Amino acid sequence: MMARILALVAAVGLVAGAVVLRGAIDGRGDGPSAEPSLGVLWCDPLLADACAAAADGAEVKLIEPGDAFDRLSDLNSKDDPPALWVTAGDWSSMLAVANPNTEVPTFGTPAQVASTPLVVAAKGDNLKLLDVACPKTVTWNCLADATGKNATDLGGAAPLGEFRLGHVVPPSSAGLVTLAGLAGTIPDDDAPPDRDDVTSQAFGGLLGRIDSGELGVSSSSAVKKFTTTPGAASVLIAPEAEITGPATARGYEVRPVQPVVNLTAQVSARTTSPNDDAQPPSAEAVTDFTDRLGTGLTTAGWEPPSDADPTDPGLLAALLESWNAQ
C-alpha cells in the first residue's frame, strides 16, 4: 500500500512539474515571472494593418513615431517602453543618436522587413504643370523649385493658382522622410545634407513655400483628401504602397521621384530599459512576428528591403528637432 501511495505522489509531482514548465514556456504561468513572449508593441500607424495581423494577440499601440520618440527621450515619462518598436524608418537609431549620454531605453539592431519609395501623383492640368516643372525625370530639386510658383509661370491657367506640393508632416514617418528628401536639395554640390543645411535660411524658406500643401500627419488621410477633394494640392508626395491603388483608380498618374527616398519598415526589439523589471522579448517571438509582418506588408504592396543607402539617422534627428522647434 505504501508503495502505491508513493508512486501516486510521484506521478502527481511529475504532472504538476510539466504544467509549470509548459506555463513558463508559453508565458502563461501564474507567477510574477510569467511574461507574454512578445510583450507590448508600439506600431507606426502607416503599418497598422500589418501590425495587427502579425501581433498574434499581443497588445498593439498605434503611436506616430515622432510622438514615440518624444516619449522615449523623456526621462520623466511614465510610459513603459515597448518590447518591440515597429516603424517605417530607423527611429531606434535616431533615438540613440539624439540621446547619447542619457538613460533612455535602448533597442537592438533593427530587422528590416520591407520598403516602399516616396512617389508623386498628379492628373489633368496639374499633371501638365508637373511635366513643365520636371520635363524628363521628377526630382526633388524640380519639385522644390516649382513649389510656390504661379501656374502661369509653368504654362498653366491662372485659376490653378500656385503650384502646391501636397505632403504630410512629422510626427509621421512619411512626413519626416519627405523633409529629408527636400533637405537634399539644399547643398550646392552632390554632398548629402547635414545639420547646417537643416537649419539654413534656404531650407527655412523651402518649408515656408511647401506650407500651403500640408495635408496633415496621416498618409492614408492625405491620399483620400487629395484624390477626392479638387484643389487640395497640385501634386502629392506619398508612399508608393499607400497611394498607387487609390490614385490610379481615380485617374491619377504616379511617378517615381529621384533620387529615391525609401520608407523601410523595421522591427526594433528593446534590449535595456530604465525599468529594471522590464524583460526583453524572446528572440523566437521577435523572429516569428517579423516574418508575419513581412508577409502582411508584401501583400499590401511593399517590396523587399531596399539596397539604397538609408537616410542618415543623425540627419533625421536634426530634421525632427528643427521641425519641433518651429
C-alpha positions in Angstrom: 0.0 0.0 0.0 2.8 2.4 0.9 4.5 1.8 -2.4 1.3 2.6 -4.3 0.9 5.9 -2.3 4.5 6.9 -3.1 4.0 6.1 -6.7 0.8 8.2 -6.9 2.6 11.2 -5.2 5.4 10.9 -7.7 3.1 10.9 -10.6 1.2 13.9 -9.3 4.5 15.7 -8.9 5.5 14.9 -12.5 2.3 16.2 -13.9 2.5 19.4 -11.8 6.0 20.0 -12.9 5.0 19.6 -16.6 2.2 22.1 -16.2 4.5 24.6 -14.6 7.1 24.1 -17.3 4.6 24.5 -20.1 3.2 27.6 -18.4 6.7 29.1 -18.3 7.4 28.3 -21.9 4.1 29.6 -23.1 4.3 32.7 -21.0 1.0 31.8 -19.3 2.2 30.9 -15.8 0.6 32.4 -12.8 3.8 33.5 -11.1 5.2 37.0 -11.2 7.9 35.9 -13.7 5.4 34.9 -16.3 5.6 37.5 -19.1 3.9 37.4 -22.6 6.5 36.1 -25.0 6.1 39.2 -27.3 5.0 42.0 -25.0 3.5 45.3 -25.9 4.2 46.7 -29.4 4.4 50.3 -30.4 3.5 50.4 -34.1 3.7 53.1 -36.7 0.2 53.9 -37.9 1.5 53.6 -41.5 1.9 49.9 -40.7 -1.3 49.5 -38.7 -3.0 46.7 -40.6 0.2 44.6 -41.0 1.0 45.1 -37.3 -2.5 44.0 -36.2 -2.4 40.9 -38.4 1.1 39.9 -37.2 0.6 40.6 -33.5 -1.0 37.2 -32.8 -2.9 38.5 -29.8 -0.2 40.8 -28.4 -1.1 44.3 -27.4 -0.5 46.8 -30.2 -0.5 50.6 -29.6 -0.6 52.8 -32.6 1.8 55.8 -32.0 3.2 58.1 -34.5 7.0 57.5 -34.4 7.8 61.2 -33.7 5.5 61.0 -30.6 7.0 57.7 -29.6 10.5 59.3 -30.0 9.5 62.1 -27.6 8.1 59.7 -25.0 11.2 57.5 -25.1 13.5 60.5 -24.9 11.7 61.9 -21.8 13.5 60.6 -18.7 10.4 61.6 -16.7 8.0 59.7 -18.9 5.6 57.3 -17.1 5.2 55.2 -20.2 6.8 51.7 -20.1 8.9 51.3 -23.2 7.6 48.8 -25.8 9.0 45.3 -26.2 9.0 45.9 -30.0 9.1 49.3 -31.7 7.8 48.8 -35.3 8.4 51.8 -37.5 8.9 52.9 -41.1 12.3 54.4 -40.9 15.2 53.9 -38.5 13.7 55.6 -35.5 15.5 53.5 -32.9 18.9 54.6 -34.3 17.6 58.2 -34.2 16.8 57.8 -30.6 20.3 56.6 -29.8 22.0 59.3 -31.8 19.9 62.1 -30.2 20.3 60.8 -26.7 24.0 59.6 -26.4 24.5 60.2 -22.7 21.1 59.6 -21.2 19.4 56.5 -19.8 16.8 56.2 -22.5 15.6 52.7 -23.5 17.9 51.0 -26.0 17.0 48.7 -28.9 19.0 46.1 -30.7 19.9 46.2 -34.4 16.6 46.6 -36.3 15.4 43.9 -38.6 14.5 45.5 -41.9 11.3 44.0 -43.2 10.1 45.8 -46.4 10.4 49.1 -48.2 8.3 51.5 -50.3 9.6 54.6 -52.0 8.1 58.1 -51.9 6.4 58.9 -55.2 4.4 61.8 -56.7 0.9 61.7 -58.1 -1.0 64.2 -60.3 -3.6 64.3 -63.1 -5.2 66.6 -65.6 -4.0 70.2 -65.7 -1.8 69.7 -62.7 0.0 66.8 -64.4 0.8 69.2 -67.2 2.3 71.6 -64.7 4.4 68.8 -63.4 5.5 67.9 -66.9 6.7 71.5 -67.4 8.4 71.7 -63.9 10.0 68.3 -64.3 10.2 67.6 -68.1 12.2 64.4 -68.1 12.5 63.0 -64.7 10.8 64.1 -61.5 13.4 65.1 -59.0 13.3 66.6 -55.5 15.1 69.6 -57.0 12.5 70.3 -59.7 9.6 69.8 -57.2 11.3 72.2 -54.7 11.9 74.8 -57.5 8.3 74.7 -58.8 6.7 74.9 -55.3 5.1 78.3 -54.8 5.3 79.4 -58.4 2.2 80.6 -60.2 0.6 78.1 -62.6 1.1 80.7 -65.3 4.8 80.5 -64.8 4.6 76.8 -65.6 2.4 77.2 -68.7 -0.9 76.7 -66.9 -4.0 78.7 -66.5 -4.3 81.4 -63.8 -7.2 79.7 -62.0 -4.9 76.9 -61.0 -3.2 79.3 -58.6 0.2 78.4 -57.2 1.9 75.0 -57.6 1.3 73.4 -54.2 3.3 70.3 -53.2 1.0 68.1 -51.2 2.7 66.3 -48.3 2.3 65.1 -44.8 4.4 66.2 -41.8 6.0 64.9 -38.7 5.5 63.2 -36.3 4.7 60.7 -39.1 7.4 58.7 -40.7 6.3 59.7 -44.2 6.4 63.4 -43.1 9.9 63.2 -41.7 11.3 61.3 -44.7 9.7 63.8 -47.1 11.6 66.6 -45.3 14.7 64.5 -45.8 14.1 64.3 -49.5 13.6 68.1 -49.7 16.7 68.8 -47.5 18.7 67.0 -50.1 18.0 70.0 -52.5 19.8 72.5 -50.2 23.6 71.6 -50.7 25.1 73.2 -53.8 27.1 70.0 -54.7 26.3 66.3 -54.6 27.1 66.0 -50.9 24.4 64.8 -48.6 22.7 67.4 -46.4 23.9 68.0 -42.9 22.7 69.8 -39.8 23.8 73.2 -41.2 21.6 72.6 -44.2 18.6 71.7 -42.0 19.0 75.0 -40.0 19.8 77.1 -43.0 17.8 80.1 -44.2 17.4 78.3 -47.6 15.7 75.3 -46.0 13.5 77.5 -43.8 12.4 79.3 -47.0 11.5 76.0 -48.6 9.5 74.9 -45.6 7.6 78.2 -45.9 6.8 77.5 -49.6 5.6 74.0 -49.1 3.3 75.0 -46.2 0.3 75.6 -48.4 0.4 71.9 -49.4 0.4 70.5 -45.9 -2.3 67.7 -45.7 -1.9 66.7 -42.1 0.0 63.8 -40.5 -1.6 60.6 -41.8 -0.6 59.4 -45.3 -3.9 57.5 -45.7 -5.9 60.6 -44.8 -3.8 62.8 -47.1 -4.2 60.3 -50.0 -8.0 60.3 -49.5 -8.3 64.1 -49.3 -6.0 64.6 -52.3 -7.8 62.1 -54.6 -11.4 63.1 -53.5 -11.1 66.9 -52.9 -10.5 69.1 -56.0 -7.8 71.7 -55.3 -6.4 70.0 -52.2 -2.9 70.3 -53.8 -1.3 70.3 -57.2 0.6 67.1 -56.7 1.0 64.7 -53.7 4.2 63.1 -52.3 3.3 59.8 -50.6 4.5 56.2 -50.1 4.0 54.2 -53.2 2.3 51.3 -51.4 -0.2 53.8 -49.9 -1.1 55.9 -52.9 -0.9 53.7 -56.0 -4.2 51.9 -55.7 -6.4 54.8 -54.7 -4.7 57.3 -57.1 -4.7 55.1 -60.2 -8.3 54.1 -59.6 -9.2 57.8 -59.9 -7.2 58.5 -63.0 -4.0 59.9 -61.3 -0.6 59.2 -62.7 2.0 58.0 -60.2 5.7 58.7 -60.9 8.9 58.0 -59.2 11.0 60.8 -57.6 14.8 60.8 -58.0 16.9 60.3 -56.0 14.9 57.5 -54.5 13.9 58.1 -50.9 12.6 54.9 -49.2 10.5 54.2 -46.2 11.8 51.0 -44.7 9.6 49.1 -42.2 11.7 47.7 -39.4 11.3 45.9 -36.1 13.5 47.0 -33.2 13.5 44.8 -30.1 14.1 46.5 -26.7 17.4 45.5 -25.1 17.5 47.7 -22.0 15.2 49.9 -20.1 15.4 52.3 -17.1 12.8 50.0 -15.6 14.8 47.0 -14.3 11.7 44.8 -14.2 11.1 45.1 -18.0 12.2 41.9 -19.8 13.1 41.9 -23.5 11.0 39.8 -25.8 12.3 36.3 -26.8 14.3 36.1 -30.0 11.9 33.4 -31.3 8.9 35.6 -30.8 10.6 38.6 -32.5 11.5 36.4 -35.5 8.0 35.0 -35.8 6.4 38.4 -35.6 8.9 39.9 -38.1 8.1 37.1 -40.6 4.4 37.7 -40.3 4.8 41.4 -40.6 6.8 41.0 -43.8 4.1 38.8 -45.3 1.4 41.3 -44.5 3.4 44.2 -46.0 4.2 42.3 -49.1 0.5 41.6 -49.6 -0.1 45.3 -49.2 2.3 46.3 -52.0 5.5 46.8 -50.1 8.8 45.4 -51.6 11.8 43.7 -50.1 14.1 46.0 -48.1 15.9 48.3 -50.5 19.7 48.2 -51.1 19.7 52.0 -51.5 21.7 54.0 -48.9 19.5 54.7 -45.9 18.9 58.2 -44.8 21.4 59.1 -42.0 19.7 58.8 -38.6 21.6 61.9 -37.4 20.1 64.0 -40.2 16.6 62.7 -39.4 17.1 63.5 -35.8 18.2 67.0 -36.7 15.2 67.4 -39.0 12.8 66.3 -36.3 14.4 68.7 -33.8 14.2 71.6 -36.3 10.6 70.8 -37.1 9.6 70.6 -33.5 11.3 73.9 -32.8 9.1 75.8 -35.3 
